[in-house]
Structure formats: structure tokens, C-alpha cells
Amino acid sequence: MRRWLFLLGTAALIVLISFSPIPSGVYAYATARKVVATLENFEVKSSGDSTCNQKYLVWTNAGSFENTDSGWWLKWNSTDVQAALTKLKGKQVVLYFYGFRWPYRSWYPNIYRFELPKSE
């Protein structure tokens, strides 16, 4: 009986950890960094027939990025951020982002904040 309870408890713990949001939060903070880049192009990609599931893409001289909402960075204004970035096309900005580019899964680093570079 004790062995059965131990195995059941271990299985429940594994399932709980696997579906926990903690690993994605660790990923979001562990891979966070910034880059100064020139904004070059923009695009909106939709999944399926829905316009509710959109990904805003940003191309720069420093690479490709996505601009989507992020609960870990308390960012729910990706549409407003994309509009502001679009107005700055051709200019340099400081992009704060997390994640990595993985072409086989169409993953891009996600921008969670931007600012204009400080002039010296």
C-alpha cells in the first residue's frame, strides 16, 4: 500500500511540475537581454482563420523578433507597441527581449519593451 501511494504521489508531482508555468517563467527571465537595432520591416501573421491569434513580426539589422503579449513581463499591449515601432521605421531603438530564434518551430525572440537610445 505504501509503495502504491509513493508511486501515485510521484506521478502526481511529475504531472504538476510538467504543467506548471514556472519553467516558462524561468525561461522568460533567464534569456532576457537587450540589443540596439535599426527597425527595417514589419508583418502581421495570423494562425488559421482567426484574427484573434496574431503574431506581430519585426525585422531589424540585428535579427527577427516577434511582438506578442507576455504575462511574465506584464505586457498586454502588443498592438500599441507594434504601432509605435512602425512609426520608428528606419530608426535605431533599444529592444528588450527574451527567447531565441528557432526556424523549425517559427519561434522568434519576443520583444517585451523598447526605448529610444540615450543620446550622448
N, C-alpha and C positions, 0 to 999 in steps of 0.2 A: 504494500500500500504506500509506504513512504517513497519507494523508488518511482512509482507511478505519479505521485504528487510532485516529486522533484522534476521528472521529465515534462510534466504538464506546465509547471511553473517556468522551466527553462524555455520551453517552446513559446509560452505567452510573452516572456521577456524579449525573446528574439523578434517576435512579430511586432511588439510595441516599439522597440528600437528601430526596426526597419521602416516603419511607417511614421516615425516621429519627424517633426520638422527641424529638429536640432541639426542633423547632418547638413541640410541645405543652408541653414543659418551659419554654420561654421564655414562652409564653402564661400558664402557671400562675403564674410568678413576676412577670411584668410587670403582670398585672391584679390582684395580691393587694392587699387592703385590709381595713379593719375598719369596723364600724358598731355603735352601741349601739341595741338594738331590744327591743321588748316581744313576747314569744312569744304568738301568738294561736291557731294551729291546726296540725294535723299530719295527714299522709296517707302511705300507702304505695302506690306504683304498681308493678305488675309488667308486664314485657314478655312478651307471648304467654301460653302456658300454664305457663311455668316460674316457680317461686318463687325460683329462684337468681338471676335478673336483676331485682333490685328497686331502686327509687329511693325514698328517703325524702324527702318534701317538708315544708318548714317555712314557715308563713306568719307574717309579723310586720308591725308597723306600718311597717317600713322596706322592705317588699317580700317577694317569694317567693324561697326558696332551696332547693337540694337538698342532701342529706347522703349522699354516696356515697364509697366508698373512693378514695383518691388516692395512687398510687405516688410522685408528685412531692413530696408533703408527708409521706410515710411514714405514712399514715393507713389502717389496715385495720380500724378498729373502728366503722364507721358505725352498726351496730346498737346498740352500747353508747352512742354519742353521742346517738342518737335517743331512747333510753330516758331518758337523763339530761335531755335537753332537754324531753321530755314532762312530767317531774316539775316542771319550772320554768314551766309554762304560766301566763301572766299576769304573769310577772316580767320585769324587764329583764336582758339579758345582752349581753356584747360578743361579736359574731360575727366571726371572721376567715374570709374567703372569697376566692375568685378566680373570674374569669369574668364573663359578662354574661347578662342575660335576653334570650332570643330566642324569642318565642312561636311563630313559624312552624316551628321545629325542636324545640319543647318543651325548650329549654335553659334552665337556671337557674344562677345563681352557686352554686358548690359550697362548702359550709362545711367547712373543714379543722380548725378549733379553735374553742372558745368558753371564756369565763370569766365569772364574775360581775363586775360593775363594782366598782371600788375605791370604798369609801365615804370621803367627805372630811370 
